[in-house]
């Protein structure tokens, strides 16, 4: 038993006053990584799979796996290819051929693919801005052949705006007309529905409810979400509430927080980032990986813990004092 002194009494008082967000939701097999590589600080790229890490899958907005994760098998860290936008030539089957090669030639067990990224959104705001009719033609030429290989298809991930649902409905109508023949109506089928959301939890829950009603008996993947440009307390509360919500609902099959970057380059606000300015895991970043809170503020400039992993990747063994010096020099 520890003797109670003025110092321990004060410490216990401080601990008792800490907000509930200091212990966020921990392990979940549903969590994945929206991987946005950092070329300025490449050591950041190694943080996400450094043990302990709760992440089981990732996507990178492209068709090919990221080299930083090449030592992980699909069963350890599953890569999910995406066709971000539509090629200018609707008959282009590069995406299909690339994924087919991953499976047939490289023996990578691709089991899921993702459709277009925010096709209902303008390019200025990160959308791929594709007309439903064109998207349907590209889908028929690239995704249906993958479906015939046994790969599960995710519908295009529309924005959280009111334009999303009408876009999806028109896309599916266009797709149906392309594959229907001889007066027989056929529907383009899919396996799960990705969604994006960047506002409060109440809106998120309502948005998911709307999609569940429109696409009954369909699994949901929340492939981009966060509470953008809010206070730290509000952002942490949103994270904890939404993570508990996703983990509790069986039809939420997977989810991936958009925030795997440093706070000073976050286009969703510094408090939504999983890394501080100095590259350390924030509380949200640590919780998302299944760890305890770090207490690191998003504005902190302390050096990150990914440098040793980066050095190991380069085949360099760095003593702790030297590693600390190198990190400080890089800030």
N, C-alpha and C positions, 0 to 999 in steps of 0.2 A: 504494500500500500504506500502511495506517495504522500509524504507529509504536505499539509496545506500551508503554504507560505504566502506572503503578500504577492509574490510574483506568480505563483501557480494560481492563486485566487483570481488575479487579474486576467490571466490567460483563459481560465475557465469562463470568466464573464464574457470575454471577447468571443470565444467559440460559441457560447450560447446565443449571442446576438447575430451571428452570421446568418445570412438569408438561406432559405431552403435550396436555392440554386447551387450551393456549394457542393451538393451531392446529387448530380443529375442522373438520369437513367443510364444504366451501364450496358452490359452485353446484349447484342441482338444480331442474329444471323442475317437479318434483312438488309443491313447497312452496306452501301457501296460508295465508291469514290467517283466524283466527277473530276477527272484528272486534267488539270491545266498546268502543264510543265513550266517550271521557272528556270529560264536560261540565265538570268542574272545571278541567282543563288541556286545552282543546281543541287546543292545538298538538301534543299527543301523537298525534292522529289522522292527522297528515300525515307522521309518521316512516316509516310502513311502505312507502310508495311513493316515498320520496325516494331518488334515485340515489346509490349503486348499491343496488338491491333485487332480490332473487332471486324474489320472490313473483309468481305468475302468476294466482292466483285467490283469491276470498274468499267467505265467507258471513257473515251477521250475525244469524242466527236468525229472519229475517223473509222476507217475500215480495218486498219492493221494495229496489232498490239504495240504498246509502248516499250521501247528497249529497256527502260529502267526496271521493268518488271519481268524481264525475259527469263529469270531464274525461277519463276514461280509457275507451277503447273496450273491448268484450268481448275483442277479440284481444290487447289490452294487459294487461288486468286483469279476468278473467272473474268476473262475479257469478253465484253459484249460489243460487237461492231455496230457502227451507226453510219447511215447515209445522211449526212448533214443537210445537203441541198440537192437540187435536181441538176443533172448535167444539161448542157445546152441542147444536146441531141437526145431526144426522148428514147431512142432505141439503144443508147449506150448501156452496156451491161457490165461496165467495169466493176461496180460494187459486187454484183453477183459473182463475177469471175475471181475477184480478190478473196471473197469469203470462201468460195468453193476451193480455192487453192490452199487456204489455211487448213481446211478440213482434209482434203484429199492428198495434198503434197506435203504439207508440214505436220500433218497428223495432230492438229490442234482441235480439241473437242469443242467446237462452237455450238452452243445449244440455243442461243437467243440472239436476235438482232433488233436494232432500234430503227424506226423510221425517221422521217425528216424532223429537223429541229425548228420549232416554232414557224411553220410554213405560213401561218396567218399573220405573222408579224413582219414589220418592215426591217430591211437590212440595217438601218441606222440604229435600231434597238436590239440587234443580235438575232433577228429572225431570218429565215431563209427565203421568205416572201415568194411562195410558189402558188400558182393558180391550182385549184383542186383538180381540174381536168388534166393538166400537165403532170401533176404529182401521181395521178392514177395511172397514166401511161408508163411512167418510170417504175412504179410499184409492180405493175403486171410483168414488166421485163426483168426486174431484179429480185423482187421479194417472193413472188409466187414460185419461181424455180428453187429458191432456198427452202421455201415451205415444203416443196416436193422432196427435198432432201431430209426432211424431218426436223428442220430448225424452226423454233417458235418465233412468231412475228409480233413485234410491238407496233401499234399504230403510230402515226405521226404525233409528236408531242406538241400540241398547240399551246399558245399563251393562256394565261388565266383571264384574259379579257373576254367580253361577250362575243367576240368574233370567232372564238375557238370552236364551239359546238357546231354552229352552222357550217364552218369550213369542213369539219370532219364528216358531217352528214352529206355534204355535196361531194366530197372526195369519194365516199363509199358508193354514192349513187353513180358517179362517173366510172368507178372501178367495175361496178356491176354491169354497166352497159358494155364495157369492153370485153368482158368474158362471157356474156350471154350470147348464145347462138341458136339459130333455127327456132326462134320464138320461145326458147326455154330460158327463163330468168335464173341467173346464178348470182350468188353474192360472194364478194371477196371476204375471206375469213381471216381471223387474227386471233392471237392468244392472250394479249394483255394490252392495257391502255396506259401509256405514260402521260403524266400531267406535270405542269409547272405552276408554281405559286410564289409570290413575293410580298404578301400582305399579312394581315393578322390571322390568328388561329381560327377565329369565328368564320372569317371568309374562306379559309382553307377547308374547314369542315363542310361548309355549305357547297363549295366548289366540288369537293369529292362526292358529296351526296347527289349533286346534279348529274355528275358523270355516271355514278352507279345506277341512277334511274334511267339514264339514256342508253347505257350499255350493261344491262343486267347479266349477272353470272359471268362477269369479266374481271379478271385480276387487274389490280391497279399497281402501277409502278410510279412513284413520285420521284421523277428523275432530276428535277431541279426544284429547290424550295429554299426559302429563308424569309426573314422578316427584315426587309431592306430599310436602311437609313433610319434606325431607331436608337433609343438609348440602350446602354448595355443591359440594364435591368430588364427592359422590355424584350430585348433580343434573347437573353438567356431564358426568360420565362416562356417565350414562344418555343424555343428549342425543346425545353423539357416537356412542355405540354404536348407538342406535336410528336415527339419521339415516343412518348407513352401511348399516344393515340394510334400511331402507326403500328406499334408492336402489339397492341391489343386487338386490332381488327384483322381477321384472317384473310380478307380479300385485298388488304394492302400487302402485296407479295414482296416488294422491295422498295427501298427509298435511298436517295443520295442527296445529302446537303450540299448546296452550292456555296462553297466557302473555303476550298482548299488552296488558300493563297494568303499572302501577308496583308495586314490591315491597311498599309499605306497605298496599296494598289487595288483595293476591293471596290468594285463598281456597284456593290450592294451596301456600302457603308462599312467603316472600319470595325464596328462592333459585331458585324455578321461574319467576319473572317475567322478562320480556325487557327491562324498564325498571327502572332504579334508583328509589329514593325521589325523587330530583330529576329524573327523566325522561330520563336518559341510557341508551343501549343498554348492557346488560351484555354479558359475553362471549357468553352464549347468544343474546341478542338479535342481536348482530352476526353471529355464525356463521349464525343462521337466515336472515339477509338476504344471506348469501353474502360477508360481509366478514371481515376479520381481527379477532382479539380486541381489546377495548377496554381491558381491565384494570379496568373500573369495577365496584366492589363493589355488590351490591344495596342495601346500606344507605347508599350515597353520596347526598349531598344536592346535588351539583353540578347546575347548570341544564342543560336539554336543548338539543338541536340542532334541534328542530322549530319553534322560535319564528319563525325567519326564513321558513319555509314558510307558517306560519300568517299572518304579516304580509303575505306576498305574496298569499295567498288573499283577504285583506281589502283588497288594493290599496294597501298601505302599503310604501314603501321606507324601510328603517330602517338608518341607519349603524351599523357594528359597535360602537363604544363605547356608543351609545345603546341598541342592542339588548341588550348585556350588562347595562346598568343596569336596563332593563325586566325582564329575566329575574330579576335579583337581587331586585327589588322584589316579584316574584310568589311568591317562595319563603316 
